[in-house]
Amino acid sequence: MSAPIALVTIILSGVVYHLTQKTTAVALPWPMLSVAYGAAFVLATALAVATGTGPGETRGALVHGVTGLLIGLAAFGVEAGFFFVYRSGWPLSTTSLVSSLSIAILLALLGVVGFGEHLSASRALGLALAPGGVVLMARG
């Protein structure tokens, strides 16, 4: 999948995701997440089989297992977190932005410190200004 198509997929999926999370009238997320992860499992398995990398693939199985487990646990935390943040009254218009900006700040710092990525002057300025944007958005 090309980067532009992947980015459009992320954006459209993100919009549907947040609208659904915000407007779903359920008391607890667990049954909903069970259905969501069941659907994701079926789709991912079908795509793995269709591309010839089905469940029988053994090369890198341990790496795939550990990576898949960490991604699954992280995704579960994101899903449950958004569910409870929206249920506590946070607005659709700022919740995603505050969380995304906060994640971006942390990932930028980790990229520079942990992965030796270059931090240009304009990116450094953006990184320095971002926490102020998060605070302003969170305050409303």
SVG drawing of the C-alpha trace seen along z (x, -y; Angstrom):
<svg xmlns="http://www.w3.org/2000/svg" viewBox="-27 -28 49 52">
<polyline fill="none" stroke="black" stroke-width="0.4" points="0.0,0.0 1.4,-3.4 2.0,-6.0 -0.7,-8.4 -3.3,-5.6 -2.2,-4.5 -2.4,-8.0 -5.9,-8.5 -6.8,-5.1 -5.5,-6.3 -7.4,-9.6 -10.7,-8.1 -10.4,-5.3 -9.5,-7.7 -12.6,-9.9 -14.9,-6.8 -13.2,-5.5 -13.6,-8.8 -17.2,-9.4 -18.1,-5.8 -16.3,-5.9 -18.0,-9.3 -21.5,-8.3 -21.8,-4.7 -24.2,-4.4 -22.8,-1.5 -21.9,-1.4 -18.7,0.6 -16.4,1.1 -15.6,4.8 -18.3,6.4 -17.8,3.7 -14.0,4.3 -14.5,8.0 -16.5,7.5 -13.9,5.0 -11.0,7.2 -12.8,10.2 -13.5,8.3 -9.8,7.2 -8.7,10.8 -10.8,12.1 -9.7,9.3 -6.0,9.6 -6.1,13.4 -7.9,13.2 -5.3,10.7 -2.4,12.8 -3.7,15.9 -4.5,13.9 -0.9,12.6 0.6,15.9 1.7,15.2 -1.0,17.0 -1.0,18.4 1.3,21.3 4.2,18.8 7.0,19.8 9.8,17.5 10.0,14.8 7.0,16.3 8.5,15.2 9.1,11.7 5.6,11.5 4.2,12.9 5.9,10.4 5.3,7.5 1.7,8.5 1.2,8.9 2.7,5.4 0.6,3.8 -2.5,5.5 -2.0,4.4 -1.2,0.9 -4.3,0.8 -6.4,2.1 -5.2,-0.7 -5.9,-3.3 -9.4,-1.9 -10.3,-1.7 -8.7,-5.1 -10.7,-6.9 -13.9,-5.1 -13.5,-6.4 -12.3,-9.9 -15.3,-10.4 -17.6,-9.0 -16.2,-11.5 -17.3,-14.3 -14.3,-15.3 -15.3,-16.9 -14.8,-15.2 -13.3,-18.4 -10.3,-18.3 -9.8,-14.8 -8.0,-13.4 -5.9,-16.5 -4.7,-16.6 -3.8,-12.9 -2.2,-13.1 -0.1,-16.1 1.0,-14.6 2.0,-11.4 3.8,-13.3 5.8,-15.3 6.9,-12.1 7.6,-10.3 9.7,-13.2 11.8,-13.2 12.2,-9.4 13.1,-9.6 15.9,-12.1 17.2,-10.5 16.5,-6.8 16.9,-6.6 19.3,-9.4 16.9,-11.2 17.8,-14.7 15.9,-17.6 15.9,-20.6 15.4,-24.1 11.9,-24.4 11.0,-21.0 12.6,-21.9 10.5,-25.1 7.3,-23.1 8.2,-20.7 8.8,-23.6 5.4,-25.2 3.4,-22.0 3.0,-21.6 1.4,-25.1 -1.0,-24.0 -1.9,-20.9 -2.6,-23.0 -4.7,-25.5 -6.8,-22.8 -7.3,-20.9 -8.5,-24.0 -11.1,-24.8"/>
</svg>
